[in-house]
Amino acid sequence: MTTTTATCVQPGSFLTLHYRLSGPAGDVINTFGGSPATLTLGTGELSPAVETCLIGMEDGTRRTFELPAGAAFGERNPEMQQWLSSKELKSLGDPNEQYAAGDVVQFPTPDGQGQFAGVVLQVAEGRGVQFDFNHPLAGQPVVFEVQLIGIL
């Protein structure tokens, strides 16, 4: 007689899952209803606090975790709010781009291999555009819902 044991998530596990990250204003990321995500724990695709929630979960389970303010993505850092001059913005993208408060703008990483986002806080003629590069859920309580589809 053979017994099978469920596969559990461990550091370095390669996962297929659906997940939702939401804060007080609603969903920021939600893969439910679309294609599932695939990722490897420990590569920085999820925050360490979110990854910790996954450790020990069994293949095929669905859970919801509530993380207190600042636990999932750290506290808001005022130094992550920065002004970029019009000249800098033109060198990074479309020179004719118009910016408005609330816009989310993608920027290339210094190595050119990825992207990161900034939210426009304000536009000042002659000064440029002020961006907030904090994670949208920084400093907020986060609900993390996950359906673990497979552990490879």
VOGU-824630 format. One line per field, with one value per atom (N, C-alpha, C): atom name; residue number from 0; y, z, x. Coordinates in nm, 3 decimals, padded with zeros to 5 digits, always signed. Each point is the difference from the previous one (the first is absolute). Example, Ala and Ser with C-alpha at 12.3 -4.5 7.8 and 13.67 -1.06 7.14 Angstrom:
atom	N,CA,C,N,CA,C .
nr	0,0,0,1,1,1 .
Y	-00.569,+00.119,+00.120,+00.105,+00.119,+00.109 .
Z	+00.780,+00.000,+00.000,-00.072,+00.006,+00.073 .
X	+01.319,-00.089,+00.090,-00.035,+00.082,-00.077 .
//
This chain:
atom	N,CA,C,N,CA,C,N,CA,C,N,CA,C,N,CA,C,N,CA,C,N,CA,C,N,CA,C,N,CA,C,N,CA,C,N,CA,C,N,CA,C,N,CA,C,N,CA,C,N,CA,C,N,CA,C,N,CA,C,N,CA,C,N,CA,C,N,CA,C,N,CA,C,N,CA,C,N,CA,C,N,CA,C,N,CA,C,N,CA,C,N,CA,C,N,CA,C,N,CA,C,N,CA,C,N,CA,C,N,CA,C,N,CA,C,N,CA,C,N,CA,C,N,CA,C,N,CA,C,N,CA,C,N,CA,C,N,CA,C,N,CA,C,N,CA,C,N,CA,C,N,CA,C,N,CA,C,N,CA,C,N,CA,C,N,CA,C,N,CA,C,N,CA,C,N,CA,C,N,CA,C,N,CA,C,N,CA,C,N,CA,C,N,CA,C,N,CA,C,N,CA,C,N,CA,C,N,CA,C,N,CA,C,N,CA,C,N,CA,C,N,CA,C,N,CA,C,N,CA,C,N,CA,C,N,CA,C,N,CA,C,N,CA,C,N,CA,C,N,CA,C,N,CA,C,N,CA,C,N,CA,C,N,CA,C,N,CA,C,N,CA,C,N,CA,C,N,CA,C,N,CA,C,N,CA,C,N,CA,C,N,CA,C,N,CA,C,N,CA,C,N,CA,C,N,CA,C,N,CA,C,N,CA,C,N,CA,C,N,CA,C,N,CA,C,N,CA,C,N,CA,C,N,CA,C,N,CA,C,N,CA,C,N,CA,C,N,CA,C,N,CA,C,N,CA,C,N,CA,C,N,CA,C,N,CA,C,N,CA,C,N,CA,C,N,CA,C,N,CA,C,N,CA,C,N,CA,C,N,CA,C,N,CA,C,N,CA,C,N,CA,C,N,CA,C,N,CA,C,N,CA,C,N,CA,C,N,CA,C,N,CA,C,N,CA,C,N,CA,C,N,CA,C,N,CA,C,N,CA,C,N,CA,C,N,CA,C,N,CA,C,N,CA,C,N,CA,C,N,CA,C,N,CA,C,N,CA,C,N,CA,C,N,CA,C,N,CA,C,N,CA,C,N,CA,C,N,CA,C,N,CA,C,N,CA,C,N,CA,C,N,CA,C,N,CA,C,N,CA,C,N,CA,C,N,CA,C,N,CA,C,N,CA,C,N,CA,C,N,CA,C .
nr	0,0,0,1,1,1,2,2,2,3,3,3,4,4,4,5,5,5,6,6,6,7,7,7,8,8,8,9,9,9,10,10,10,11,11,11,12,12,12,13,13,13,14,14,14,15,15,15,16,16,16,17,17,17,18,18,18,19,19,19,20,20,20,21,21,21,22,22,22,23,23,23,24,24,24,25,25,25,26,26,26,27,27,27,28,28,28,29,29,29,30,30,30,31,31,31,32,32,32,33,33,33,34,34,34,35,35,35,36,36,36,37,37,37,38,38,38,39,39,39,40,40,40,41,41,41,42,42,42,43,43,43,44,44,44,45,45,45,46,46,46,47,47,47,48,48,48,49,49,49,50,50,50,51,51,51,52,52,52,53,53,53,54,54,54,55,55,55,56,56,56,57,57,57,58,58,58,59,59,59,60,60,60,61,61,61,62,62,62,63,63,63,64,64,64,65,65,65,66,66,66,67,67,67,68,68,68,69,69,69,70,70,70,71,71,71,72,72,72,73,73,73,74,74,74,75,75,75,76,76,76,77,77,77,78,78,78,79,79,79,80,80,80,81,81,81,82,82,82,83,83,83,84,84,84,85,85,85,86,86,86,87,87,87,88,88,88,89,89,89,90,90,90,91,91,91,92,92,92,93,93,93,94,94,94,95,95,95,96,96,96,97,97,97,98,98,98,99,99,99,100,100,100,101,101,101,102,102,102,103,103,103,104,104,104,105,105,105,106,106,106,107,107,107,108,108,108,109,109,109,110,110,110,111,111,111,112,112,112,113,113,113,114,114,114,115,115,115,116,116,116,117,117,117,118,118,118,119,119,119,120,120,120,121,121,121,122,122,122,123,123,123,124,124,124,125,125,125,126,126,126,127,127,127,128,128,128,129,129,129,130,130,130,131,131,131,132,132,132,133,133,133,134,134,134,135,135,135,136,136,136,137,137,137,138,138,138,139,139,139,140,140,140,141,141,141,142,142,142,143,143,143,144,144,144,145,145,145,146,146,146,147,147,147,148,148,148,149,149,149,150,150,150,151,151,151 .
Y	-00.117,+00.117,+00.124,+00.093,+00.123,+00.115,+00.092,+00.121,+00.117,+00.095,+00.119,+00.116,+00.080,+00.118,+00.122,+00.097,+00.122,+00.073,+00.063,+00.080,+00.135,+00.046,+00.129,+00.100,+00.126,+00.108,+00.012,+00.011,+00.018,+00.116,+00.057,+00.102,-00.054,+00.080,-00.041,-00.075,-00.029,-00.072,+00.080,-00.070,+00.059,-00.023,+00.108,-00.008,+00.050,-00.059,+00.055,+00.031,+00.123,+00.042,+00.117,+00.016,+00.123,+00.076,+00.133,+00.077,+00.139,+00.057,+00.136,+00.072,+00.118,+00.089,+00.122,+00.028,+00.118,+00.075,+00.128,+00.088,+00.065,+00.105,+00.067,+00.054,+00.035,+00.056,-00.108,-00.127,-00.107,-00.072,-00.079,-00.084,+00.083,-00.044,+00.055,-00.102,-00.126,-00.110,-00.108,-00.053,-00.106,-00.088,-00.126,-00.092,-00.091,+00.002,-00.082,+00.046,-00.092,+00.036,+00.015,-00.014,+00.010,-00.116,+00.020,-00.104,-00.003,-00.119,-00.007,+00.050,+00.035,+00.044,-00.121,+00.008,-00.100,+00.076,-00.050,+00.069,-00.096,+00.041,-00.076,+00.080,-00.063,+00.068,+00.036,+00.119,+00.043,+00.082,+00.025,+00.077,+00.145,+00.042,+00.139,+00.032,-00.101,+00.026,+00.038,-00.050,+00.038,+00.052,+00.081,+00.051,-00.116,+00.010,-00.108,-00.034,+00.101,-00.026,-00.080,+00.028,-00.075,-00.142,-00.013,-00.134,-00.085,+00.059,-00.073,-00.063,+00.070,-00.055,-00.130,-00.012,-00.117,-00.124,+00.021,-00.112,-00.097,-00.127,-00.104,-00.025,+00.086,-00.024,-00.125,-00.074,-00.122,+00.029,-00.076,+00.004,-00.005,+00.091,-00.002,+00.077,+00.062,+00.072,+00.145,+00.060,+00.142,+00.060,+00.114,+00.067,+00.150,+00.068,+00.146,+00.040,+00.093,+00.050,+00.150,+00.048,+00.143,+00.045,+00.090,+00.050,+00.142,+00.032,+00.135,+00.106,+00.124,+00.113,-00.007,+00.012,+00.002,-00.136,-00.107,-00.132,-00.054,+00.020,-00.061,+00.075,+00.133,+00.078,+00.113,-00.010,+00.101,+00.126,+00.091,+00.129,+00.091,+00.100,+00.099,+00.079,+00.019,+00.069,+00.133,+00.113,+00.129,+00.025,-00.068,+00.016,-00.064,-00.083,-00.063,+00.092,+00.120,+00.101,+00.095,-00.001,+00.075,+00.080,+00.111,+00.084,-00.044,-00.011,-00.023,+00.119,+00.054,+00.115,-00.045,+00.096,-00.030,-00.061,+00.050,-00.053,-00.148,-00.036,-00.140,-00.088,+00.049,-00.078,-00.022,+00.102,-00.014,-00.103,-00.008,-00.098,-00.143,-00.014,-00.132,-00.053,+00.086,-00.047,+00.094,+00.006,+00.083,+00.148,+00.078,+00.142,+00.082,-00.052,+00.073,-00.046,-00.089,-00.053,+00.112,-00.005,+00.094,-00.077,+00.058,-00.067,+00.072,-00.080,+00.055,-00.078,+00.067,-00.064,-00.129,-00.106,-00.130,-00.095,+00.053,-00.087,-00.095,-00.123,-00.097,-00.008,+00.025,+00.006,-00.110,-00.074,-00.106,+00.058,-00.036,+00.043,-00.124,+00.010,-00.114,-00.007,-00.122,-00.016,+00.043,+00.036,+00.043,-00.100,-00.131,-00.099,-00.023,+00.065,-00.012,-00.132,-00.086,-00.133,-00.005,+00.102,-00.003,+00.138,+00.010,+00.128,+00.018,+00.126,+00.032,+00.116,+00.017,+00.100,+00.112,+00.116,+00.116,+00.063,+00.052,+00.067,+00.150,+00.072,+00.145,+00.062,+00.079,+00.073,+00.140,+00.067,+00.134,+00.038,+00.094,+00.053,+00.149,+00.048,+00.142,+00.054,+00.097,+00.064,+00.053,-00.035,+00.046,-00.086,-00.084,-00.086,-00.146,-00.043,-00.137,-00.072,-00.128,-00.085,-00.070,+00.002,-00.070,-00.138,-00.103,-00.138,-00.061,-00.095,-00.082,-00.140,-00.045,-00.131,-00.105,+00.034,-00.099,-00.103,-00.124,-00.099,+00.055,-00.021,+00.054,-00.047,-00.114,-00.050,+00.024,+00.076,+00.030,+00.075,-00.041,+00.067,-00.031,-00.094,-00.032,-00.146,-00.028,-00.140,-00.067,-00.127,-00.070,-00.132,-00.029,-00.131,-00.075,-00.118,-00.086,-00.127,-00.018,-00.121,-00.081,-00.130,-00.084,-00.134,-00.046,-00.136,-00.067,-00.096,-00.069,-00.113,+00.019,-00.094,-00.114,+00.031,-00.104,+00.039,-00.098,+00.017,-00.092,+00.058,-00.080,-00.017 .
Z	+00.000,+00.000,+00.000,-00.090,-00.005,+00.048,+00.065,+00.042,-00.071,-00.038,-00.064,+00.098,+00.002,+00.085,-00.090,+00.048,-00.078,-00.012,-00.113,-00.020,+00.067,+00.073,+00.071,-00.059,+00.006,-00.046,+00.092,-00.060,+00.072,-00.064,+00.069,-00.064,-00.132,-00.106,-00.130,-00.085,+00.055,-00.078,-00.122,-00.109,-00.122,+00.007,-00.006,+00.025,-00.118,-00.015,-00.086,+00.094,-00.006,+00.095,-00.054,+00.059,-00.016,+00.130,-00.009,+00.122,-00.018,+00.115,+00.004,+00.117,-00.027,+00.103,+00.002,+00.115,+00.008,+00.129,-00.008,+00.116,+00.025,+00.082,+00.033,-00.122,-00.107,-00.119,-00.102,+00.032,-00.092,-00.057,-00.105,-00.061,-00.066,+00.019,-00.072,-00.104,+00.039,-00.092,+00.021,-00.111,+00.009,-00.125,+00.017,-00.113,-00.010,+00.101,-00.006,-00.120,-00.075,-00.118,-00.124,+00.013,-00.113,+00.006,-00.062,+00.002,+00.136,+00.050,+00.128,-00.016,+00.112,+00.002,+00.024,-00.052,+00.031,+00.054,+00.108,+00.062,+00.086,+00.032,+00.089,+00.129,+00.113,+00.128,+00.017,+00.054,+00.029,-00.110,-00.110,-00.110,-00.001,+00.100,+00.009,-00.076,-00.055,-00.072,+00.095,+00.122,+00.107,+00.116,+00.084,+00.117,+00.095,+00.080,+00.095,+00.094,+00.045,+00.092,-00.068,-00.127,-00.075,-00.025,-00.037,-00.022,+00.127,+00.116,+00.126,+00.020,-00.044,+00.011,-00.078,-00.110,-00.087,+00.054,+00.079,+00.051,+00.078,-00.037,+00.068,-00.059,-00.090,-00.063,-00.086,-00.004,-00.080,-00.139,-00.094,-00.138,-00.002,-00.075,-00.018,+00.104,+00.098,+00.104,-00.036,+00.068,-00.017,+00.139,+00.020,+00.130,-00.017,+00.107,+00.004,+00.124,-00.018,+00.109,+00.014,+00.124,+00.025,+00.063,-00.069,+00.048,+00.052,+00.117,+00.057,-00.082,+00.022,-00.073,+00.004,-00.118,-00.013,-00.006,+00.035,+00.005,-00.139,-00.095,-00.133,-00.086,+00.001,-00.090,+00.070,+00.131,+00.076,+00.021,+00.072,+00.024,-00.120,-00.014,-00.106,+00.030,-00.100,+00.017,-00.075,+00.072,-00.066,-00.101,+00.018,-00.095,-00.135,-00.005,-00.126,-00.083,+00.051,-00.076,-00.056,-00.133,-00.063,-00.119,-00.021,-00.117,-00.115,-00.119,-00.122,-00.091,-00.053,-00.090,-00.134,-00.074,-00.135,-00.087,+00.016,-00.077,+00.031,+00.131,+00.039,-00.057,+00.008,-00.049,-00.151,-00.073,-00.145,-00.036,+00.080,-00.029,+00.033,+00.087,+00.041,-00.083,-00.078,-00.072,-00.110,-00.024,-00.106,+00.036,-00.083,+00.032,-00.002,-00.060,-00.007,+00.104,+00.089,+00.102,+00.090,+00.030,+00.093,+00.128,+00.115,+00.128,+00.080,+00.074,+00.089,+00.132,+00.108,+00.131,-00.006,+00.059,+00.003,-00.109,-00.105,-00.107,+00.056,-00.050,+00.033,-00.121,+00.022,-00.108,+00.021,-00.105,+00.006,-00.039,+00.075,-00.027,-00.015,-00.085,-00.012,+00.122,+00.040,+00.108,-00.053,+00.088,-00.047,-00.092,+00.022,-00.086,-00.131,-00.013,-00.123,-00.014,+00.101,-00.008,+00.051,+00.072,+00.058,+00.006,+00.076,+00.016,+00.145,+00.037,+00.128,-00.024,+00.089,-00.021,+00.102,-00.044,+00.087,-00.025,+00.106,-00.012,+00.003,-00.096,-00.006,+00.117,+00.081,+00.110,-00.044,-00.072,-00.048,-00.115,-00.080,-00.113,+00.025,-00.011,+00.023,-00.118,-00.067,-00.114,+00.042,-00.073,+00.029,+00.103,+00.073,+00.099,-00.044,-00.067,-00.045,+00.059,+00.027,+00.050,+00.127,+00.103,+00.123,-00.004,+00.022,-00.002,+00.138,+00.028,+00.120,-00.046,+00.039,-00.039,+00.109,+00.106,+00.100,-00.064,+00.050,-00.043,+00.035,-00.085,+00.029,+00.135,+00.050,+00.128,+00.118,-00.022,+00.109,+00.110,+00.125,+00.115,+00.022,-00.075,+00.012,+00.041,+00.066,+00.024,-00.134,-00.013,-00.127,+00.024,-00.090,-00.003,-00.116,+00.028,-00.100,-00.009,-00.113,-00.026,-00.104,+00.023,-00.091,-00.021,-00.123,-00.035,-00.062,+00.069,-00.045,-00.097,-00.127,-00.104,-00.010,+00.006,-00.011,+00.055,+00.050,+00.049,-00.087,-00.070,-00.090,+00.057 .
X	+00.085,-00.085,+00.090,-00.029,+00.078,-00.086,+00.066,-00.070,+00.065,-00.082,+00.053,-00.012,+00.101,-00.005,-00.011,-00.072,-00.018,+00.134,+00.019,+00.120,-00.021,+00.100,-00.009,+00.099,-00.037,+00.086,+00.120,+00.118,+00.125,+00.076,+00.100,+00.082,+00.056,-00.009,+00.050,-00.101,-00.119,-00.102,-00.043,-00.026,-00.055,-00.151,-00.079,-00.144,-00.082,-00.117,-00.105,-00.115,-00.049,-00.103,-00.081,-00.117,-00.077,+00.017,+00.011,+00.009,-00.057,-00.037,-00.054,+00.068,+00.050,+00.053,-00.090,-00.059,-00.086,+00.025,-00.029,+00.012,-00.134,-00.002,-00.125,-00.076,+00.073,-00.065,-00.037,+00.025,-00.037,+00.120,-00.025,+00.103,+00.110,+00.124,+00.114,+00.046,+00.001,+00.032,-00.105,-00.052,-00.099,+00.009,+00.044,+00.009,-00.122,-00.088,-00.121,-00.083,-00.053,-00.078,+00.085,+00.131,+00.092,+00.098,+00.113,+00.104,+00.068,+00.032,+00.071,+00.144,+00.059,+00.139,+00.090,+00.121,+00.102,+00.120,+00.056,+00.114,+00.080,+00.120,+00.087,+00.019,-00.025,+00.020,+00.147,+00.023,+00.136,+00.065,-00.072,+00.059,-00.044,-00.080,-00.042,-00.127,-00.067,-00.124,-00.114,+00.006,-00.093,+00.081,-00.062,+00.073,+00.028,+00.108,+00.032,-00.115,-00.075,-00.112,-00.110,-00.025,-00.101,+00.050,+00.127,+00.057,-00.009,+00.024,-00.006,-00.138,-00.106,-00.135,-00.015,+00.073,-00.012,+00.073,+00.104,+00.081,-00.090,+00.008,-00.076,-00.139,-00.046,-00.131,+00.008,-00.109,-00.005,-00.055,+00.049,-00.046,-00.153,-00.064,-00.144,-00.080,+00.064,-00.075,-00.023,-00.098,-00.032,-00.012,+00.069,-00.001,+00.001,-00.040,+00.005,+00.078,+00.094,+00.083,-00.023,-00.006,-00.009,+00.131,+00.069,+00.129,-00.019,+00.053,-00.018,+00.073,-00.039,+00.059,+00.152,+00.061,+00.145,+00.066,-00.069,+00.063,+00.031,-00.088,+00.017,+00.101,-00.004,+00.085,+00.073,+00.015,+00.072,-00.082,+00.059,-00.065,+00.024,-00.083,+00.019,+00.128,+00.083,+00.126,-00.008,+00.004,-00.009,+00.113,+00.113,+00.111,-00.030,-00.105,-00.041,-00.090,-00.026,-00.073,+00.105,+00.013,+00.109,-00.049,+00.069,-00.026,+00.090,-00.056,+00.078,-00.024,+00.108,-00.012,-00.058,-00.051,-00.052,+00.109,+00.123,+00.112,+00.024,-00.003,+00.018,-00.111,-00.123,-00.114,+00.008,+00.044,+00.013,+00.105,+00.107,+00.105,-00.044,-00.100,-00.047,-00.116,-00.064,-00.118,-00.042,-00.129,-00.059,+00.016,+00.069,+00.021,-00.129,-00.105,-00.128,-00.102,+00.042,-00.091,-00.052,-00.128,-00.063,-00.033,+00.030,-00.021,-00.107,-00.079,-00.103,+00.004,-00.038,-00.001,-00.081,+00.057,-00.066,+00.046,+00.066,+00.050,+00.106,+00.000,+00.104,+00.092,+00.128,+00.098,+00.104,+00.030,+00.100,+00.137,+00.102,+00.137,+00.088,+00.104,+00.092,+00.092,+00.035,+00.097,+00.137,+00.093,+00.132,+00.070,-00.026,+00.065,-00.076,-00.117,-00.078,-00.074,+00.006,-00.061,-00.143,-00.043,-00.134,-00.060,-00.107,-00.068,-00.043,-00.022,-00.061,-00.094,-00.095,-00.105,+00.010,-00.047,-00.014,-00.135,-00.060,-00.129,+00.024,-00.058,+00.014,-00.075,+00.073,-00.062,-00.041,+00.092,-00.031,+00.091,-00.049,+00.076,+00.017,+00.125,+00.028,+00.078,-00.057,+00.066,+00.135,+00.104,+00.134,+00.073,-00.071,+00.065,+00.001,-00.105,-00.008,-00.120,+00.018,-00.107,+00.047,-00.084,+00.032,-00.067,+00.082,-00.048,+00.012,-00.089,+00.008,+00.039,+00.120,+00.051,-00.023,-00.073,-00.038,-00.093,+00.002,-00.098,-00.139,-00.101,-00.133,-00.058,+00.045,-00.051,+00.095,+00.107,+00.093,-00.074,+00.024,-00.060,-00.146,-00.056,-00.142,-00.019,-00.113,-00.032,-00.031,+00.038,-00.016,-00.073,-00.094,-00.063,+00.062,+00.055,+00.064,-00.083,-00.066,-00.078,+00.074,+00.013,+00.076,-00.071,+00.001,-00.043,+00.121,+00.055,+00.121,-00.040,+00.032,-00.039,+00.100,+00.128,+00.100,+00.135,+00.071,+00.137,+00.085,+00.097,+00.084,+00.139 .
//
